[in-house]
Amino acid sequence: MRHLLKPLRHHFRRLRWAHHKAQKPAPTPSAQPRPPRPPQKPESFTFHDHTWEDPYNWMSKLNDKVAMRHLDMYMEQEEKYTEAVMSGTDRLQSKLQSEMASRIASDLSTPPLRWGPWLYYRRVEEGKQFPVLCRRLASLNDEFISHKSPSSGFDFTSGKRIEQKLIDYNQESQRYGGYAYEELSEVSPDHRFIAYTMYDKESDLFRLSVRNLNSGALCSKPKAERVSNLAWAKDGQALLYVVTDENKRPYRIYCSTIGSTDDDVLILEEPNENVYVNIRHTKNFQFVTVHTFSTTSSKVFLINAADPLSGMNLVWECEGIAHGILEHHQGYLYLFTDASKEGQSTDYHYLLRSPLDSSSSPRIWENVFANDKDWVFEDLDISHTHLVVILREGRNFKLCSVALPLPAGKGAVHLKELHPQFLPLPKYVSQISPGPNYDYHSSVMRFTITSPVMPDAVVDYDLSNGKWNIIQQQNILHERTRVLYGTTSIESINEETINSKPLNFIIDANSDDAQLWNDLSEFYACEQYNVSSYDGVFVPLTVVYSRKNKKEDQNPGLLHVHGAYGELLDKRWRSELKSLLDRGWTIAYADVRGGGGGGKKWHHDGRCTKKMNAIKDYISCAKFLVDKEIVHEDKLAGWGHSAGGLVVASAINQSPYLFKAAILKVPFLDATNTLLAPILPLTAADYEEFGYPGDIDDFHAIRDYSPYDNIQKDVLYPAVMISSSFNTRFGVWESAKWIARVRELTIYDQNRPVLLNLTTDIVEENRYLQCKESALESAFLIKVMES
């Protein structure tokens, strides 16, 4: 369901501001740096029944050369101001960066993923910026030879005992101006080709390439632009792909025959600008599914992968927008969806089944599982022999498997009746993510287990016997990575072995596994609360702190939030936060409405005209931390990324006294102007989330929550550091406008600076540059709290 080796998501971004400046000497105490003041060029706007003035709208006129020259000058001033303010923290930044870097595994590699006879994996070569996608025959185990040459293909002189380099992203970066950001990659089912898309920064689009894995050469076709989806057909002889229009709407499906000189065939073109198209192959590669969806309807079509030009058959449709994943197993179609049932909206996903050869029109679908009030279906995966279900019981995640085929002719059954086999999990699991799991016939499935007090554990789960194997997990206490491969029994593992060298074991499902997860809860406490929001709704709040450094009503705190798109808040253990935890900080996570984990209603109650619920939920959680003396009343900071930055900034507007500082990363701040006149294309999902300005009710809601439009006058605001760049949907102009407006309207306090951190040469998976960025942000927080 996900493309190859994506669980660790090797995305690489190189940002526009790529110039380096020498460090300026620290200012003397008598000459405190003054913040820059950009020129005001007021413009008046009227929409619906409202008129407003924007003095900094000129910053967003990217096609105005004069305005952009002024913006460049202003950005240089902001850089110098940030350097001056932070110059006194150079030693602290260096120490923090050293701490964070010491926790990075020296050998960064994804654990090998078996598919058929091959093991696929990515690794970073010493001194290289980007990884290499490799494979080797599973039958060789570790008895293989890694050659720099040939770059791909077999070494017949050494009996094929060779690691193949399939894609070297360092070489790809040379094709794309030093930039290597891969969005999609799909190996063909016959293992002969790989199709992948790379981001072309100059053209702002993704280019499709297909590479022959035996020769290493690029195929002459297809070479398409603006590609958003891929699916192999005809056992690797044909590739289906989706392209987007100029507004980045997926709307056309093409079929390309590999090795043929014929033009690619257009299978579908969707003319309705409100309809989006998505494709994927079933796990057994027998079908390609086509999902078309809009706000008014959703449909799923089936294409025979053996004959992709034979046409599309409609197998399911519903009113309204709905998520739907279709799979095929032994004569049945299975649909995992959150569509309405009999006209009634559903809050969670459920599973449907229909015979593949059904002749009824419309097709009849039956529920597989009866409703269970205790268990919520979050996700599922399927193999030839088992169905694996990710469940949630309250806040607790569970992972179980049931044997296939499922009983037929009995109607909906309770999951418990099928005697599910559960994988034992550690405490406080915040997310379970299925791996690529491409091998449909394998009895082993891979998952990543996430927790606020445990480094991510990549687990192989053997469905045939219930045994599981932690194949990769960082041991943060000993500043190294342990990669676990399994042969040794648990009884032979003593404490010295666990603490001194890599482990080799397979774990039985019924074993006492508490000591095997590398759970850090002995050292870092994780507490969960239900916080009553302004309207009585309970909001989940997770709090993490160091048991050794906890002091009542004295600890500074950092409150994370996202609250958008129905997405789960990222609560995984992050090694860079260990530096704050060990200095006595409390890290908290507010699962506000608008985010995930509470079903469709939870999401809908925090979006569009109800976006203010998410903001008030966040404020309620902030007040709770202070009122319960979990965090000192004058030492609370906020943290938000993208849409989460909107929540934090809006909360600051409403309750500036609550926060001493905030970190906003590429935040969405100028909601009114961005939604009215987007500089970069927005999707239907963006408007569904934040509102359609054309609707007067939505427009008024946008005006009420928009951070840029609701800055309080003559009020003391917290210190804020904003990290932004030109290479984001919510660009630097939004951050620059918000900062200028805050400085113009609020009370100036040199101990509460508002800084713009222009991300320079940041590569998302460059570990050391990430450490540098995190060290700067942590040093800013520490500096503000100690001022």
C-alpha positions in Angstrom: 0.0 0.0 0.0 3.0 2.3 0.4 5.9 2.6 -1.9 9.1 0.7 -1.3 11.1 1.4 1.8 9.1 4.5 2.9 8.6 3.8 6.6 11.7 5.9 7.4 10.7 8.4 4.6 14.0 9.4 3.0 12.8 12.7 1.6 15.5 15.2 0.8 14.8 18.9 0.5 17.3 21.6 -0.4 15.9 25.0 0.3 16.4 28.2 -1.6 18.3 30.3 0.9 21.7 28.7 0.3 24.1 31.4 1.1 26.3 31.4 4.2 27.2 34.4 6.3 30.2 34.9 8.7 29.3 35.0 12.3 28.9 38.6 13.6 30.6 39.5 16.9 28.3 39.5 19.9 26.8 42.9 20.6 27.8 44.6 23.8 25.2 44.8 26.6 24.9 48.5 26.0 24.1 48.0 22.3 21.2 45.6 22.2 20.2 44.8 18.6 17.0 46.4 17.4 14.6 44.5 15.2 14.3 45.6 11.5 11.2 47.5 10.4 10.2 46.8 6.8 8.4 49.6 4.9 4.6 49.8 5.0 2.7 50.0 1.8 -1.0 49.9 2.8 -3.5 48.2 0.4 -7.2 48.0 1.0 -9.3 44.9 0.4 -13.0 44.3 0.4 -14.7 40.9 0.3 -18.3 40.0 1.2 -19.2 42.5 3.9 -15.8 43.2 5.2 -13.0 45.7 4.4 -9.5 45.6 5.8 -6.1 47.1 5.2 -2.8 45.2 4.7 0.4 47.2 5.0 2.7 44.3 4.2 0.9 42.7 1.2 3.8 43.8 -1.0 5.9 40.9 0.5 3.7 38.3 -1.2 4.0 39.8 -4.8 6.5 37.3 -6.1 6.2 38.5 -9.6 7.0 42.1 -8.7 10.7 42.5 -9.1 10.9 45.7 -7.1 9.0 44.1 -4.2 11.2 41.1 -4.3 14.4 43.2 -4.2 12.9 44.9 -1.1 12.0 41.6 0.4 15.6 40.3 -0.2 17.0 43.3 1.6 14.6 42.8 4.5 15.5 39.1 4.7 19.1 40.0 5.0 18.2 42.4 7.9 16.3 39.6 9.6 19.2 37.2 9.3 21.6 39.7 10.8 19.1 40.4 13.6 18.7 36.7 14.4 22.4 36.2 14.4 22.9 39.2 16.7 20.2 38.1 19.2 21.5 34.5 19.3 25.2 35.3 19.3 25.5 34.9 23.0 24.3 31.3 22.8 27.1 30.1 20.5 28.6 27.9 23.2 25.2 26.5 24.2 24.3 25.8 20.6 27.6 23.9 20.1 27.0 21.8 23.2 23.5 21.0 22.2 24.5 20.1 18.7 27.2 17.9 20.0 24.8 16.1 22.3 22.2 15.6 19.5 24.9 14.4 17.0 26.3 11.9 19.5 22.9 10.1 19.6 22.9 9.6 15.8 23.7 6.1 14.7 27.0 6.0 12.9 25.7 3.6 10.4 22.4 4.9 9.0 20.6 2.2 7.0 17.1 1.0 6.7 16.7 -2.7 7.8 16.7 -5.0 4.7 13.2 -5.7 3.4 12.6 -9.1 1.8 10.5 -9.3 -1.3 10.8 -12.5 -3.3 14.4 -13.6 -3.6 15.7 -10.1 -2.8 16.6 -7.9 0.2 16.0 -4.2 -0.5 17.4 -1.5 1.7 18.8 2.1 1.7 22.1 3.1 3.2 24.2 6.3 3.4 27.8 5.9 2.3 30.5 7.7 4.4 31.0 11.3 3.3 27.9 11.3 1.1 24.9 13.5 1.5 22.2 11.3 0.0 21.5 7.6 0.4 21.8 4.7 -2.1 19.0 2.2 -2.8 20.5 -1.3 -2.9 19.5 -4.9 -3.0 21.2 -8.3 -2.6 20.0 -11.9 -2.9 18.5 -13.1 0.4 20.1 -16.5 -0.1 23.6 -14.9 0.4 22.8 -13.7 3.9 25.7 -11.5 4.8 28.1 -13.3 2.4 28.0 -10.6 -0.2 30.5 -8.3 -1.8 29.8 -4.5 -2.1 31.5 -3.1 -5.2 31.8 0.5 -6.2 31.7 -0.7 -9.8 29.7 -1.8 -11.6 27.1 0.6 -10.3 24.4 -1.9 -11.1 24.2 -5.5 -12.4 25.8 -8.7 -11.4 29.5 -9.6 -10.9 29.6 -13.0 -12.6 33.2 -13.5 -11.7 32.4 -13.7 -8.0 29.4 -15.9 -8.5 26.7 -13.1 -8.3 27.8 -12.5 -4.7 27.3 -8.7 -5.0 25.3 -5.9 -3.6 23.5 -4.0 -6.4 23.3 -0.3 -6.3 19.9 0.4 -7.8 19.7 4.2 -7.4 22.4 6.4 -6.1 20.7 9.6 -5.0 24.0 11.5 -5.0 24.1 11.0 -8.7 20.4 11.9 -9.0 21.2 15.2 -7.3 23.6 16.0 -10.1 20.7 15.6 -12.5 18.6 18.0 -10.5 20.9 20.8 -9.5 22.2 19.4 -6.2 18.7 18.5 -5.1 17.5 14.9 -4.4 13.9 14.6 -3.3 12.2 11.4 -4.2 8.4 11.3 -3.9 7.5 7.8 -5.3 9.4 4.6 -6.0 7.9 1.3 -7.1 9.9 -1.8 -8.1 8.1 -3.9 -10.7 6.7 -7.3 -9.5 9.3 -9.1 -11.7 12.1 -7.1 -10.0 13.4 -6.0 -13.4 12.6 -2.2 -13.3 12.1 0.6 -10.8 9.8 3.6 -11.5 10.5 6.7 -9.4 9.7 10.4 -9.4 12.2 13.1 -8.5 11.4 16.7 -7.7 12.6 19.3 -10.2 13.0 22.4 -8.1 13.4 24.8 -11.1 10.1 23.7 -12.7 8.3 22.9 -9.3 7.2 19.4 -10.5 7.9 15.7 -10.2 9.6 13.9 -13.2 9.1 10.2 -13.8 12.0 7.9 -14.7 12.2 4.2 -15.1 15.5 2.4 -14.6 16.4 -1.1 -15.8 17.7 -2.9 -12.7 19.8 -5.4 -14.6 21.7 -2.9 -16.7 21.4 0.2 -14.5 20.4 2.2 -17.5 17.5 4.6 -17.7 14.7 3.5 -20.0 13.8 5.8 -22.9 10.2 6.0 -21.8 8.1 6.9 -20.0 9.5 10.2 -19.1 6.5 12.1 -17.9 6.2 15.3 -15.8 3.8 16.2 -12.9 3.4 12.6 -11.9 1.5 11.9 -8.7 0.8 8.1 -8.7 2.3 4.9 -10.1 1.1 1.3 -10.5 2.7 -1.6 -12.3 0.7 -3.9 -14.6 1.3 -7.0 -16.8 3.8 -8.4 -14.3 6.1 -5.4 -14.9 5.7 -5.0 -18.6 3.4 -2.0 -18.3 3.3 1.1 -16.0 0.2 3.1 -15.2 0.8 6.6 -13.9 -1.3 9.7 -13.0 -0.4 13.3 -14.0 -1.7 16.5 -12.6 -2.9 19.7 -14.2 -1.4 23.1 -13.7 -3.2 23.4 -10.4 -1.7 20.1 -9.2 -5.0 18.2 -9.5 -4.4 14.6 -10.5 -6.7 14.1 -13.5 -5.2 11.8 -16.2 -4.1 8.2 -16.2 -1.7 6.9 -18.8 -0.4 3.4 -19.6 3.2 3.0 -20.9 4.5 -0.3 -22.3 8.1 -0.7 -21.1 10.5 -1.2 -24.0 7.9 -0.1 -26.6 8.4 3.0 -28.8 4.6 3.5 -29.0 3.1 6.6 -27.4 1.7 6.1 -23.9 -2.1 5.5 -24.0 -4.5 7.8 -22.2 -6.8 5.6 -20.1 -8.8 8.3 -18.3 -9.1 12.1 -18.3 -11.3 13.7 -15.6 -12.5 17.0 -17.0 -14.3 18.1 -13.8 -11.9 20.4 -12.0 -13.4 19.3 -8.6 -12.7 15.6 -9.1 -9.3 14.0 -8.2 -7.9 10.8 -9.4 -5.7 8.2 -7.6 -4.4 4.7 -8.5 -2.8 1.8 -6.7 -2.3 -1.9 -7.4 -3.8 -4.6 -5.2 -1.1 -6.5 -3.2 -1.3 -9.5 -5.4 -0.8 -7.3 -8.5 -3.9 -8.8 -10.2 -5.7 -5.5 -10.4 -5.1 -1.7 -10.5 -7.7 0.3 -8.6 -8.8 3.8 -9.7 -10.3 6.0 -7.0 -12.0 9.2 -8.2 -13.3 11.5 -5.5 -14.8 15.0 -4.9 -16.8 16.7 -2.2 -20.0 15.3 -3.8 -19.1 11.7 -4.7 -16.4 8.9 -4.5 -16.0 6.0 -6.9 -13.7 3.0 -7.2 -13.0 1.3 -10.5 -11.1 -1.9 -11.2 -8.6 -2.5 -14.1 -7.4 -6.0 -15.0 -3.6 -5.7 -14.5 -3.0 -8.5 -17.1 -4.8 -6.3 -19.7 -4.7 -2.7 -18.6 -6.2 -1.4 -21.8 -9.3 -3.6 -21.5 -11.3 -0.8 -19.7 -12.4 0.1 -16.2 -15.2 -1.5 -14.2 -17.1 0.5 -11.6 -17.2 -1.6 -8.4 -18.2 0.9 -5.7 -19.5 4.4 -5.3 -21.0 6.6 -2.6 -22.1 10.2 -2.0 -19.7 12.7 -0.6 -15.9 12.3 -0.2 -14.8 9.1 1.3 -11.5 7.2 1.8 -11.4 3.8 0.2 -8.7 1.1 -0.1 -9.6 -1.9 -2.3 -7.9 -5.3 -2.0 -8.5 -8.7 -3.7 -8.2 -12.1 -2.0 -9.3 -15.5 -3.3 -12.3 -14.5 -5.3 -13.4 -11.6 -3.0 -13.0 -7.8 -3.1 -12.4 -6.2 0.3 -13.0 -2.4 0.7 -11.7 -0.5 3.8 -13.6 2.7 3.9 -15.2 5.4 6.1 -18.1 6.1 3.8 -21.6 6.9 5.1 -23.8 3.9 5.8 -27.4 4.1 4.6 -27.2 7.9 4.5 -25.8 8.1 8.1 -22.3 9.5 8.6 -19.8 7.1 10.1 -17.1 8.1 12.5 -14.6 5.4 11.8 -13.4 3.0 9.1 -15.0 -0.4 8.5 -14.4 -3.4 6.1 -16.8 -4.5 3.3 -16.7 -7.6 1.1 -18.1 -8.6 -2.2 -17.6 -11.6 -4.6 -15.3 -10.6 -7.5 -17.7 -12.3 -10.0 -20.8 -10.6 -8.6 -23.4 -9.9 -11.4 -25.7 -7.7 -9.3 -26.0 -4.1 -10.4 -25.2 -2.2 -8.3 -22.8 -4.5 -6.7 -23.8 -5.8 -3.2 -21.3 -5.3 -0.4 -21.6 -6.9 3.0 -20.0 -5.9 6.3 -17.2 -8.2 7.4 -17.1 -7.3 11.0 -20.0 -6.5 13.4 -19.8 -3.2 15.3 -17.7 -3.4 18.4 -18.0 -0.3 20.7 -14.7 -1.1 22.4 -12.5 -1.4 19.3 -11.9 1.1 16.5 -10.3 0.1 13.2 -7.4 2.4 12.4 -5.7 0.5 9.5 -5.2 -2.9 8.0 -2.9 -5.0 5.8 -3.4 -8.2 4.0 -1.3 -11.2 2.9 -2.1 -14.5 1.2 -2.8 -16.1 4.5 -3.7 -13.4 7.0 -5.5 -10.2 7.6 -3.7 -7.8 10.0 -5.7 -5.2 11.8 -4.5 -2.1 13.7 -7.1 -1.3 16.4 -7.5 1.3 19.1 -9.2 0.8 22.4 -9.6 4.2 23.9 -6.1 5.6 23.8 -4.5 2.1 23.6 -3.3 0.8 20.2 -3.4 -2.9 19.4 -2.2 -5.0 16.5 -3.7 -8.4 15.7 -4.0 -11.0 12.9 -6.7 -13.4 11.8 -6.4 -16.3 9.4 -7.7 -16.1 5.8 -10.0 -16.9 4.2 -12.7 -15.4 6.4 -15.8 -17.4 7.0 -18.4 -16.9 4.2 -22.2 -16.9 4.4 -22.3 -16.0 8.1 -22.8 -12.3 7.7 -20.9 -9.8 9.9 -19.0 -11.4 12.7 -17.3 -10.0 15.8 -13.5 -9.8 15.4 -13.2 -11.7 18.7 -15.0 -14.7 17.2 -12.2 -15.2 14.8 -9.7 -15.8 17.6 -7.3 -12.9 16.7 -3.7 -13.3 17.6 -2.3 -10.1 19.3 1.2 -8.8 19.2 2.3 -7.8 22.7 3.1 -4.1 22.8 4.9 -1.8 25.1 3.1 0.9 27.1 2.1 4.3 25.7 2.1 3.3 22.0 1.1 6.4 20.1 1.0 5.0 16.6 1.5 1.8 14.6 2.6 2.2 11.0 2.5 -0.7 8.5 5.7 -1.1 6.5 5.8 -1.6 2.7 5.0 -5.3 3.1 5.2 -5.9 -0.7 5.6 -9.6 -0.5 2.0 -10.8 -0.7 3.0 -14.5 -0.2 5.3 -13.8 2.8 4.2 -14.9 6.3 6.1 -11.9 7.8 4.8 -8.3 8.0 6.7 -5.3 9.1 5.5 -2.5 11.3 6.9 0.5 13.1 5.9 0.9 16.7 6.0 4.5 18.1 5.9 5.8 21.6 6.7 9.1 23.4 9.1 7.2 25.7 10.6 4.7 23.3 12.7 5.1 20.2 10.8 3.8 17.1 11.0 0.0 16.9 10.8 -1.6 13.5 9.3 -5.0 14.0 8.9 -8.1 11.8 5.8 -10.0 12.8 5.6 -13.7 11.7 1.9 -14.3 11.2 2.3 -18.1 11.0 3.5 -18.6 14.6 3.0 -15.2 16.3 6.7 -14.6 16.9 8.1 -11.2 16.4 11.5 -9.7 15.8 12.7 -6.2 16.6 15.0 -5.6 13.6 15.9 -2.0 14.2 15.7 0.3 17.2 17.9 3.0 18.5 19.4 2.5 22.0 19.4 6.1 23.1 20.8 5.3 26.6 24.1 4.1 25.1 24.1 6.5 22.2 24.2 3.8 19.5 21.8 1.8 17.3 21.2 -1.8 17.9 20.0 -3.8 14.9 18.4 -7.0 15.9 18.5 -10.1 13.8 16.9 -13.3 15.1 18.2 -16.7 16.1 19.1 -16.6 19.8 16.5 -17.5 22.4 15.4 -15.1 25.2 16.8 -17.2 27.9 20.4 -16.8 26.6 20.1 -13.0 26.8 21.5 -11.6 30.0 21.8 -8.0 31.2 25.4 -7.7 30.1 24.5 -8.8 26.5 21.6 -6.3 26.4 23.7 -3.4 27.4 26.9 -4.1 25.6 26.4 -5.4 22.1 23.9 -6.0 19.3 21.2 -8.6 20.0 20.1 -11.6 18.0 16.7 -13.1 19.0 13.2 -14.0 18.0 10.5 -13.3 20.6 7.5 -15.5 21.2 4.2 -13.7 21.3 3.5 -15.1 24.8 6.9 -14.1 26.2 7.5 -11.5 28.9 8.9 -8.8 26.6 8.9 -5.8 28.9 12.7 -5.6 28.9 13.1 -6.1 25.2 11.5 -3.0 23.7 14.2 -0.5 24.9 11.4 1.3 26.6 12.7 4.4 28.5 9.8 4.8 30.9 12.1 3.8 33.8 13.9 7.1 33.1 11.2 9.3 31.5 7.7 9.4 32.8 4.7 9.4 30.4 1.4 10.7 31.9 -1.9 10.9 30.1 -4.7 13.3 31.0 -8.2 14.3 29.7 -8.4 18.0 29.8 -11.9 19.7 29.8 -12.0 22.3 27.0 -14.1 25.4 27.0 -17.3 23.5 26.0 -16.8 20.5 28.2 -15.3 18.2 25.6 -12.3 16.2 26.9 -9.0 16.7 25.0 -6.3 14.1 25.4 -3.0 15.5 26.7 0.2 13.5 26.9 3.0 14.7 29.2 6.6 13.4 29.2 9.4 14.4 31.7 12.6 13.2 33.2 12.0 11.4 36.5 15.4 12.5 37.7 14.9 16.2 36.8 11.3 16.8 37.7 10.6 19.6 40.1 7.1 20.7 41.1 6.0 24.0 39.6 9.5 24.9 38.4 9.9 23.0 35.1 9.8 24.8 31.8 7.5 23.2 29.2 7.0 22.8 25.5 3.4 22.1 24.3 3.2 20.5 20.8 0.1 20.6 18.6 -1.1 19.9 15.0 -4.9 19.7 14.8 -5.6 19.5 11.1 -6.5 17.1 8.3 -7.5 14.4 10.7 -3.8 13.5 11.1 -2.4 12.0 14.3 -0.1 14.3 16.2 3.5 13.1 16.0 4.3 11.9 19.6 7.2 9.7 18.7 10.3 9.8 20.8 12.7 12.3 19.3 16.3 12.2 20.4 16.8 15.9 20.0 14.2 16.5 22.7 16.3 14.4 25.2 18.5 17.5 25.6 15.5 19.5 26.9 14.2 16.6 29.0 17.6 16.2 30.7 17.6 19.9 31.5 14.3 19.6 33.4 11.9 20.4 30.6 8.4 18.9 30.3 7.3 17.9 26.8 3.6 17.8 26.3 1.3 16.9 23.3 -2.2 18.2 22.9 -4.5 16.0 20.7 -6.9 18.8 19.8 -10.0 18.6 17.6 -9.2 18.8 13.9 -6.5 16.2 14.3 -6.6 12.4 14.3 -7.2 9.7 16.9 -10.8 10.5 17.6 -12.6 9.6 14.4 -14.2 11.6 11.6 -16.3 13.7 14.0 -13.2 14.7 16.0 -11.6 15.9 12.8 -14.7 17.7 11.5 -15.3 19.5 14.9 -11.9 21.2 14.5 -11.9 22.2 10.9 -13.4 25.0 8.7 -16.0 27.0 10.6 -15.1 25.0 13.8 -11.4 25.6 13.6 -11.7 27.8 16.7 -12.4 24.6 18.7 -8.8 23.4 17.9 -7.4 26.7 19.1 -9.4 26.7 22.3 -8.6 23.1 23.0 -4.9 24.0 22.8 -5.4 27.0 25.2 -7.2 24.7 27.6 -4.3 22.3 27.6 -1.9 25.1 28.2 -3.9 26.4 31.1 -4.1 22.8 32.5 -0.3 22.5 32.5 0.1 25.7 34.5 -2.9 25.2 36.8 -1.8 21.7 37.8 1.8 23.0 38.3 3.1 20.6 35.7 4.8 23.6 34.1 5.9 26.8 35.7 3.4 29.6 35.0 6.0 31.8 33.3 7.9 29.0 31.5 5.5 27.6 28.9 6.4 27.5 25.2 4.3 26.4 22.2 5.4 24.4 19.2 3.6 23.9 15.9 4.5 22.9 12.4 2.6 24.1 9.3 -1.1 23.9 10.3 0.0 23.4 13.9 1.8 26.7 13.7 -1.6 28.3 12.9 -3.0 26.9 16.1 -0.1 28.1 18.2 -0.1 31.6 16.7 -3.9 31.9 17.1 -3.7 30.8 20.7 -1.0 33.5 21.3 -3.4 36.1 19.9 -6.1 35.0 22.3 -4.0 34.3 25.3 -0.5 35.9 24.9 0.1 35.9 28.7 0.0 32.0 28.7 3.2 31.6 26.7 6.8 32.8 27.3 8.0 31.5 23.9 7.0 29.6 20.8 8.7 27.7 17.9 6.8 27.9 14.6 8.1 25.8 11.7 6.9 26.8 8.2 3.6 28.0 9.8 0.3 28.9 8.1 -0.2 32.4 9.3 -1.9 34.6 6.7 -5.0 32.5 6.3 -7.3 35.2 4.7 -5.0 36.2 1.9 -3.7 32.6 1.2 -7.2 31.1 0.9 -8.5 34.1 -1.1 -5.5 34.4 -3.5 -3.1 31.4 -3.1 0.3 32.1 -4.5 1.0 28.3 -4.7 -1.9 26.0 -5.6 -4.1 24.7 -2.8 -6.1 21.4 -3.0 -9.7 20.7 -2.2 -8.5 19.2 1.1 -7.0 22.5 2.1 -10.2 24.3 1.5 -12.2 21.6 3.3 -9.8 22.0 6.2 -9.6 25.8 6.5 -12.8 27.0 4.7 -13.9 28.3 1.4 -13.7 32.2 1.4 -16.5 32.3 -1.1 -18.9 31.0 1.5 -19.7 33.9 3.8 -19.8 31.8 7.0 -16.5 30.2 6.1 -15.1 33.6 5.4 -16.1 35.0 8.8 -14.6 32.0 10.5 -11.3 32.5 8.6 -11.2 36.1 9.6 -11.7 35.1 13.3 -8.9 32.5 13.5 -6.4 33.9 11.0 -3.2 34.7 13.1 -2.1 37.6 10.9 -5.5 39.4 11.2 -6.0 39.1 14.9 -2.8 40.4 16.5 -3.5 42.3 19.7 -2.4 45.9 20.0 -0.3 47.2 22.9 0.1 43.8 24.5 3.3 41.9 25.5 3.7 38.9 23.2 6.0 35.9 23.8 9.3 35.4 22.2 8.9 33.5 18.9 11.3 31.9 16.5 9.9 31.1 13.1 11.7 28.8 10.7 10.6 29.2 7.1 11.8 29.2 3.5 10.6 29.9 0.0 10.2 26.2 -0.7 7.1 25.7 1.3 3.4 26.0 0.5 3.1 28.6 3.2 6.2 30.6 2.2 8.5 33.0 4.0 6.3 36.0 3.0 3.6 34.8 5.5 6.2 34.6 8.3 7.7 37.9 7.3 4.3 39.6 7.3 3.3 38.2 10.7 6.6 39.2 12.3 6.4 42.7 10.9 2.8 43.1 12.2 3.6 41.7 15.6 6.5 44.2 16.0 4.4 47.0 14.8 1.4 46.5 17.1 2.7 44.8 20.3 4.8 45.9 23.1 8.6 45.6 22.4 10.7 43.7 24.9 14.3 42.8 24.1 14.0 39.7 26.3 11.1 38.4 24.1 12.5 38.7 20.6 10.5 37.7 17.5 13.0 36.0 15.1 12.9 34.7 11.6 15.2 31.7 11.0 15.7 31.3 7.3 16.5 27.7 6.7 19.7 27.6 4.7 20.9 24.5 2.8 18.7 22.3 5.0 18.3 18.8 3.7 15.5 17.0 5.5 17.4 13.8 6.0 20.8 15.4 6.5 21.2 14.3 10.1 23.9 16.8 11.1 22.2 19.8 9.6 19.0 18.8 11.4 21.0 18.7 14.7 22.2 22.2 14.0 18.7 23.4 13.4 17.3 21.7 16.5 20.2 23.1 18.6 19.4 26.6 17.5 15.7 26.2 18.4 16.6 24.6 21.8 19.1 27.3 22.6 16.5 29.9 21.8 14.0 28.3 24.2 16.6 28.0 27.0 17.8 31.6 26.5 14.2 33.0 26.7 13.3 30.9 29.8 16.5 32.0 31.6 16.1 35.7 30.7 
